[in-house]
Amino acid sequence: MKGRSLIRLPSQADFDLKKIAESGQCFRLMPAQPPRETELFSLLHSKGTSIESYRLPVKDRVLFLGQDGEGRVYMDCSDEDFEEIWAPYFDLDRDYRAVREGVDAKKDSFLAQALESGKGIRILRQDPWECLVTFVISQRKNIPAIQKAVETLAQEGGDLLAFDGEERPIYRFPGPREVHAFSEDSFKRIRLGYREKYIRRLAADLAQTPGILETYRDLSDPDLMDRLLSFYGVGIKIASCVALFAYGRLDLAPIDVWMERVSRDYYGGEMDLTAYSPHAGLIQQYLFYHIRLIQGGLPRPEARQDGRSD
């Protein structure tokens, strides 16, 4: 834990850790106890303190973070990692409140409700390779099954990074070359079903040029989508998710079954997200969160949890 400290972010309406974790963007941001030797653990277990805590592995780092009942966010990391990794990852430089307040929802009660209930969601900046693979896997409809497959994949090919406060191991997400080298037994343990052929092909293709996805950051939105759609097994929904959640293209809005319900049930099948350019993807995320909230798609005790299905 050398060089680590406890970064404290003041309460703000547009950073809700629980909503971010439930927003369908990332499958490795999960509830977890921080290690006992951290200041976050001490704070978590201090008298009268109520904090929801999570763990988030990104490349070779693991962030333990939490949020208290007043909205204050705590991150167990060094100042350097906060500035270089976590602030960009959580898109902390963007004023989400200004975006929300700039949307005219006076004549759209459903959108107004979505902007309020989704307040606190931020668009993450995930690693493109990890985001691509996990969204190919996410064609499963059950979030626990997606998370299990993703964690098993990490265990099969990634280094052990840390243990959480309950001694559960956390592994690095393996790169294309590591996944390409998986044995048949590894794939059997991950249990990807028909998605296995897509992951195998992605790994084989990108193992030849493992850094190519990073070079896509300078592409225009149309060119980025064209490159992503060129990969085997990647359709418009997955490409849009990766463009939004890895490359920060806030004008690209993934359309899945949940968003089709929004269009059908509230907009007569004629929903037009381009009206919210250049933030159509963010507005989509508020609508996505809200429709799942009111139709039972968010986690409930003993309830099925649906992901972003095609």
C-alpha positions, 0 to 999 in steps of 0.5 A: 500500500506504499504511496497510497492515501485516501482521496476524498471527493466532496458530495455532488449530485452527479456522482452516485457510485451505486447508480454507476455500478448498476448502469450497465457500463462495466461488469467489474465494478462490484460491491466489496470490502476494502482490505483491512490495512486501508484507511477506507476499511478503518473508515468503513468500520468506524462507529456511526459511519455508513459507506457502500464500498466497491472494488474496480480493477483496471489494467494493473491497478485495483481501486477500492472506493466507497460513498457515504450517505452524504454523497462523499466519495472515498478512493484508496489510491495515490494522488498520482493514480487519481490524477492519471487514471481515476479522474479520467476514468470517471470523467471528473472534468465534465460538468454533468449537471450542466448537461442535464440542465441544458436539456429542455424536458418541459414537454417530455415528462418521461425524459424529465423523470429519467434525468432525475432518477439517473442523476449521478450516472457518469460515462466511464472511460474503460480500457477498449479491449476489456470493454469490447470483450465484456460487451461481446460476452454481455449478449447473455441476458443475466448480469450475474452470469456475465460477471462470473464469465468475466471474472473467470476469464480474468482468473484464467489469464490475468495476474493476481492483483490484490485481495479484497477485505474478505480475502477474495482474489482480484485478477487483472483482465488479460490482454489479447495475446493471453486470451489467444493462448488460452487452452481448451480447458480454459474456455470450458471453465469460462463457459462462453457458449456461442460467444466463444468463437467471437472472443477467440477471433477477437483475441487472434486478430488483436494479438497481432496488433495489441495496441491498435485499439488505442490508435482509434481514439483520434478517429471520427465517430463514423470511422471509429464505428466502422473499425469496431464493426469490422470485428467478427461478432461485433454488431451496431449495439456492441460497437456503440457501447464500446464507442461510448463507454471506452472512447467517450463518444457521448453522441453515440447512443446504444439501442437495445431491448430496453431502449426499444421499449422506451421508444415503443411505450413512451414515444410511439416508436419514434424516439429521436435521440439525435435531438440531444446531440452532442450528448445523445449517448448520455441522455440514452443512459439516463433513459436506460437506467430509468426504464430498468428502474420502473420496470424491475430491471435493476437489482432486487432481492432474489430477482433476475438482473437483465443486462444490455441484450440485443 
